[in-house]
């Protein structure tokens, strides 16, 4: 998935007074400050900028210029797990911003077109992002593809029930040791949940920067079962008298029930903590079922997690597995019209077809359906899917169904 030689020239284009091109590494700091400005954050310090250099993948940052940088976006290469367990080439899109005095002039649209052109050249099948605003990205074909919940646990009242496993050992790692070991631990874990993505050295560089800049010490613990390391957690504790002491989980990864239980047994036992909080967890994660009183675990938010853009619809549909009789879908993609057309989808594969369609939907609704986060019947009820044959929406519910809720778990 390396960029093509001369890619900067390939996507360079004029848009009235604007020039769109790949950024040189020397321009990455200016792009970072521009993006931070769109979020109303201060510019990076020299120290922060130096720490963050390793998080920028060469050739993946694009800028818009009118003599100076006025818009930017970038991506990170990865692989995405799709329903059925296969992986496809993925781009994690981030740092999307246009300077406030250049907004609403079509500049973001041109940046997106340039980035999609790059993705097409490199064979990227899908792109994902975390959206700061919900009204922006559907214009470019992104749809909410994974859901999440955030929850808190009252540690003063929470107790594990007697059947929770007590096997395995917990080891605490110094921060720098953890940043060396966690990439290997994560890579070795089976990413069986659809929506999960691999993490390159560029992602880990950004994670390390976040850990080092935290106002509160970041702590890493690793769970080791009979076969070796099988889970880890990264957290911080904030104690600001007289406020309650809060343990915030930044990362929680596990490969089996024993590791899940062992990590929670440790976290619930950390001294001088009143509450544990965690964000963007899988909607089917059963932390409350570990407790004798499940009500001590409170869901504080239920919301979207990742937005996905199926860059190559045919390749994306062909990569995942299906359950039930075949169905013909007509997909409409106004931004990338080459994706538009009818697809026969079934357990035996996916192919373009001239057969009559049973359902018609745009690529945004398809992204919502792709991982099973939403059912076709619900999308039809909301007017996002057009039913052309009776019973087709319910048939699509079965076709796209997944046993485990999709979840990414990798913020970028």
C-alpha positions in Angstrom: 0.0 0.0 0.0 2.9 2.3 -0.6 2.2 5.5 -2.4 3.1 5.7 -6.1 6.1 7.7 -7.2 5.0 11.1 -8.3 1.7 10.7 -6.5 1.9 14.4 -5.5 1.9 15.4 -9.1 -0.9 12.9 -9.9 -3.4 14.5 -7.6 -2.3 18.1 -8.0 -5.1 20.2 -9.4 -6.3 23.7 -9.7 -9.6 24.9 -8.1 -9.9 28.6 -9.0 -7.1 30.0 -6.8 -6.4 26.8 -4.9 -3.8 24.1 -5.4 -4.3 20.6 -4.0 -1.2 18.5 -3.4 0.6 16.0 -1.2 2.4 17.7 1.7 6.2 17.5 2.2 7.3 16.3 5.7 8.4 19.8 6.4 4.8 21.0 6.1 3.3 18.4 8.5 3.6 20.8 11.5 1.8 23.5 9.7 -1.0 21.0 8.8 -1.2 19.9 12.4 -1.6 23.5 13.7 -4.2 24.2 11.0 -6.2 21.2 12.1 -5.9 22.0 15.8 -7.1 25.5 15.0 -10.3 24.1 13.5 -10.9 22.4 16.9 -10.1 25.7 18.7 -6.9 24.3 20.2 -3.5 26.0 20.6 -0.7 25.4 18.2 1.8 22.6 19.1 4.9 23.5 21.1 8.3 22.6 19.6 8.5 19.6 22.0 5.0 18.4 21.1 5.7 18.8 17.3 8.9 16.8 17.6 7.2 14.0 19.5 4.4 13.9 16.9 6.6 13.6 13.8 6.5 9.8 13.8 2.7 9.7 13.6 2.6 11.2 10.1 2.9 8.5 7.4 4.9 9.9 4.5 2.8 10.6 1.4 -0.5 10.4 3.1 -1.1 14.1 4.0 -2.8 16.4 1.5 -3.0 20.2 1.6 -4.9 23.0 -0.1 -3.0 26.2 -0.9 -3.8 29.7 -2.0 -0.2 30.8 -1.5 -0.4 29.4 2.1 -1.9 26.2 3.6 -5.6 26.7 4.1 -7.0 23.1 4.2 -5.7 19.6 5.0 -6.4 16.0 5.7 -4.4 12.8 6.1 -4.7 9.1 6.5 -2.9 6.0 7.9 -2.7 2.7 6.1 -4.2 -0.3 7.9 -6.1 -3.5 7.4 -9.8 -3.8 8.3 -11.5 -6.9 9.6 -14.8 -7.5 7.8 -17.7 -9.9 8.8 -16.3 -13.4 8.3 -12.8 -12.6 9.4 -11.1 -11.5 6.2 -9.0 -8.3 6.1 -9.1 -5.6 3.4 -6.9 -2.6 2.7 -8.1 0.3 4.8 -7.3 4.0 5.2 -7.9 5.6 8.6 -8.7 9.2 7.8 -7.9 12.0 10.3 -6.9 15.6 10.8 -9.5 16.9 8.4 -9.9 20.7 8.5 -10.3 23.9 6.5 -9.2 27.2 7.9 -12.2 29.2 9.2 -11.8 32.0 6.6 -11.9 29.5 3.7 -14.9 27.3 4.7 -18.0 26.8 2.6 -16.3 27.3 -0.7 -16.1 23.7 -1.9 -12.5 23.2 -0.6 -13.3 20.2 1.6 -15.0 18.5 -1.4 -11.8 18.9 -3.5 -9.6 17.6 -0.7 -11.9 14.5 -0.4 -11.8 14.0 -4.2 -8.0 14.1 -4.2 -7.8 11.6 -1.3 -10.3 9.2 -2.9 -8.2 9.4 -6.1 -5.2 8.3 -4.1 -7.1 5.5 -2.4 -8.3 4.2 -5.8 -4.8 4.2 -7.2 -3.5 2.2 -4.2 -6.3 -0.3 -4.0 -7.8 0.9 -0.8 -11.2 -0.8 -0.3 -12.6 1.2 2.6 -11.9 4.3 4.7 -12.9 5.0 8.3 -12.9 8.1 10.5 -14.2 9.4 13.8 -16.4 12.4 13.1 -16.3 15.6 15.2 -19.5 16.7 13.5 -22.2 14.5 12.1 -23.3 16.7 9.2 -20.1 16.7 7.3 -19.1 13.2 6.1 -22.3 11.7 4.6 -21.9 14.2 1.8 -18.8 12.2 0.8 -20.4 8.7 1.2 -19.4 8.0 4.8 -22.0 6.3 7.0 -22.1 5.3 10.7 -20.8 1.7 10.6 -20.0 0.8 14.2 -21.8 1.7 17.4 -20.4 2.0 20.9 -21.4 2.5 24.5 -19.6 4.4 27.3 -20.2 3.3 30.9 -19.0 3.9 34.4 -18.8 1.6 37.5 -19.2 2.7 41.1 -16.1 0.9 42.6 -17.3 1.5 46.2 -20.4 -0.6 45.7 -19.3 -3.0 42.8 -18.4 -6.6 43.7 -17.6 -9.4 41.4 -19.9 -12.4 41.6 -18.5 -15.7 42.8 -18.4 -17.3 39.3 -15.9 -14.8 37.8 -12.7 -16.6 36.9 -9.6 -15.8 39.0 -6.9 -17.3 36.8 -4.0 -15.5 35.2 -1.5 -12.9 36.4 -1.3 -9.1 36.1 2.0 -7.4 35.4 2.4 -3.6 35.5 4.8 -2.1 32.9 6.7 1.2 33.0 5.3 3.6 30.3 8.3 3.3 27.9 8.4 -0.5 28.2 4.7 -0.6 27.5 5.1 1.5 24.4 7.7 -1.0 23.2 5.7 -4.1 24.0 2.1 -3.2 23.3 2.4 -3.1 19.4 3.6 -6.7 19.4 0.9 -7.8 21.9 -1.9 -6.2 19.9 -0.6 -7.6 16.6 -0.6 -11.1 18.1 -4.2 -10.9 19.1 -6.8 -12.4 16.8 -8.9 -9.5 15.5 -12.1 -11.5 15.1 -14.5 -8.7 15.7 -15.6 -7.0 12.4 -14.6 -3.4 12.3 -11.2 -3.9 14.0 -8.1 -2.6 12.3 -4.4 -3.2 12.4 -2.2 -0.5 14.0 1.0 0.6 12.2 4.0 2.2 13.8 2.5 5.6 12.8 -0.6 4.9 14.9 1.5 3.8 17.9 3.6 6.9 17.6 0.5 9.0 18.0 -0.7 6.8 20.9 2.7 7.2 22.6 2.5 11.0 22.2 -0.9 11.0 23.9 0.3 9.0 26.8 3.4 11.2 27.4 1.3 14.4 27.2 -1.3 13.2 29.6 -1.8 15.4 32.7 -2.2 12.2 34.8 0.3 9.3 34.7 -0.7 6.6 32.2 -0.4 3.1 33.6 -0.3 -0.2 31.6 -1.0 -3.7 32.9 -0.8 -6.9 31.0 -2.8 -10.1 31.7 -1.0 -13.4 31.2 -2.9 -16.6 31.0 -1.7 -20.2 30.5 -0.6 -19.5 27.0 1.1 -16.2 27.6 -0.1 -12.6 27.3 -3.8 -12.4 26.3 -4.9 -8.9 27.3 -3.9 -5.5 28.4 -5.3 -2.2 29.8 -4.0 1.3 29.7 -5.5 3.8 32.2 -5.0 6.9 34.3 -6.3 8.0 37.6 -7.4 11.6 38.4 -7.6 12.6 42.0 -8.6 16.2 42.5 -9.8 16.8 46.1 -12.7 17.1 46.9 -13.9 15.5 43.6 -14.3 11.7 43.4 -11.2 9.9 42.2 -11.8 8.6 38.7 -10.0 5.8 36.8 -10.3 6.4 33.1 -9.6 3.4 30.8 -7.8 4.5 27.6 -7.4 1.0 26.2 -8.8 -2.4 27.1 -7.9 -5.4 24.9 -8.5 -9.1 25.6 -8.7 -12.4 23.6 -10.7 -14.6 26.0 -13.1 -14.5 28.9 -10.3 -15.2 31.4 -8.4 -12.1 30.3 -11.5 -10.0 30.3 -12.3 -11.1 33.9 -8.7 -10.8 35.1 -8.3 -7.3 33.8 -11.6 -6.2 35.4 -10.7 -7.9 38.7 -7.5 -5.9 38.7 -9.2 -2.6 37.7 -11.9 -2.9 40.3 -9.3 -3.5 42.9 -7.2 -0.4 42.3 -7.0 1.5 45.6 -8.2 5.1 46.2 -10.6 5.0 43.2 -14.3 5.9 43.5 -15.4 5.4 39.9 -14.2 3.7 36.7 -15.1 5.3 33.3 -14.6 4.0 29.9 -15.6 5.4 26.4 -16.4 3.9 23.0 -16.7 0.2 24.1 -18.5 -2.5 22.1 -22.2 -2.4 22.6 -22.3 -6.1 23.6 -19.4 -6.0 26.1 -20.8 -7.6 29.3 -18.9 -5.7 32.0 -22.1 -5.3 34.1 -22.6 -9.1 34.2 -19.4 -9.5 36.1 -21.0 -7.8 39.1 -23.3 -9.1 41.8 -25.4 -5.9 41.2 -25.3 -5.0 37.5 -26.9 -1.6 38.3 -23.5 -0.5 39.6 -22.4 -0.3 36.0 -24.2 2.6 34.3 -24.3 3.2 30.6 -23.6 6.9 30.2 -23.7 7.2 26.4 -24.8 5.1 23.5 -23.6 6.5 20.2 -21.8 6.0 16.9 -18.2 5.0 16.9 -16.7 4.8 13.4 -17.9 6.2 10.1 -17.0 4.1 7.0 -16.7 4.9 3.3 -16.8 1.9 1.0 -14.3 3.2 -1.6 -14.6 0.1 -3.8 -18.1 -1.2 -3.2 -17.7 -4.4 -5.2 -14.5 -5.4 -3.5 -15.9 -4.6 0.0 -19.1 -6.6 -0.6 -17.1 -9.5 -2.0 -14.8 -9.6 1.0 -17.4 -10.3 3.7 -19.6 -13.4 4.3 -23.4 -13.6 4.2 -26.2 -15.8 5.6 -29.3 -16.8 3.7 -30.7 -16.6 0.2 -29.1 -14.3 -2.4 -30.5 -10.8 -3.0 -29.9 -8.0 -5.6 -29.1 -4.6 -4.3 -29.0 -1.4 -6.3 -26.4 0.9 -4.9 -26.3 4.6 -5.7 -23.0 6.5 -5.2 -23.2 10.1 -6.3 -19.7 11.0 -5.2 -17.9 8.0 -6.7 -20.4 7.0 -9.5 -18.3 4.0 -10.6 -19.6 2.2 -7.6 -23.2 2.7 -8.7 -25.0 -0.4 -10.0 -26.7 -3.6 -9.1 -25.0 -6.3 -7.1 -26.2 -9.9 -6.6 -25.1 -10.8 -3.0 -25.3 -14.2 -1.4 -23.4 -17.0 0.3 -21.9 -18.0 -3.0 -20.3 -14.6 -3.7 -20.9 -11.1 -5.1 -21.2 -10.0 -8.7 -22.5 -7.1 -10.6 -25.8 -8.0 -12.4 -28.5 -6.7 -14.7 -31.2 -8.5 -12.7 -34.0 -6.5 -11.1 -33.1 -5.1 -7.7 -35.0 -6.0 -4.5 -33.6 -3.0 -2.6 -32.2 0.4 -3.6 -30.0 2.3 -1.2 -27.2 4.9 -1.4 -23.6 4.2 -0.3 -24.2 5.9 3.1 -27.0 3.4 4.0 -24.8 0.6 2.7 -22.0 1.5 5.1 -24.6 1.4 7.9 -25.7 -2.0 6.8 -22.2 -3.5 5.9 -21.1 -4.5 9.4 -24.5 -5.3 10.7 -24.7 -2.2 12.9 -28.2 -1.4 11.4 -30.8 -3.7 9.9 -32.1 -3.1 6.4 -35.7 -3.2 7.8 -34.9 -0.4 10.2 -33.2 1.6 7.4 -36.3 1.1 5.3 -38.5 2.3 8.1 -36.4 5.4 8.3 -36.6 6.0 4.6 -32.9 5.2 3.9 -33.6 2.0 1.9 -36.2 1.7 -0.8 -37.9 -1.7 -0.8 -38.6 -2.8 -4.4 -39.8 -6.4 -3.6 -42.0 -7.4 -0.7 -40.0 -9.1 2.1 -36.6 -7.9 0.7 -35.7 -5.8 3.7 -36.3 -8.7 6.1 -34.2 -11.0 3.8 -31.4 -8.4 3.9 -31.6 -8.4 7.7 -30.6 -12.1 7.6 -28.1 -11.7 4.8 -26.0 -9.0 6.5 -26.5 -10.3 10.1 -23.5 -10.8 12.3 -23.2 -12.8 15.6 -21.0 -10.3 17.4 -21.4 -6.5 17.3 -18.9 -4.7 15.1 -16.4 -2.4 16.8 -13.2 -0.7 15.8 -11.6 0.3 19.2 -8.7 2.1 17.5 -9.1 5.9 17.8 -7.1 8.0 15.4 
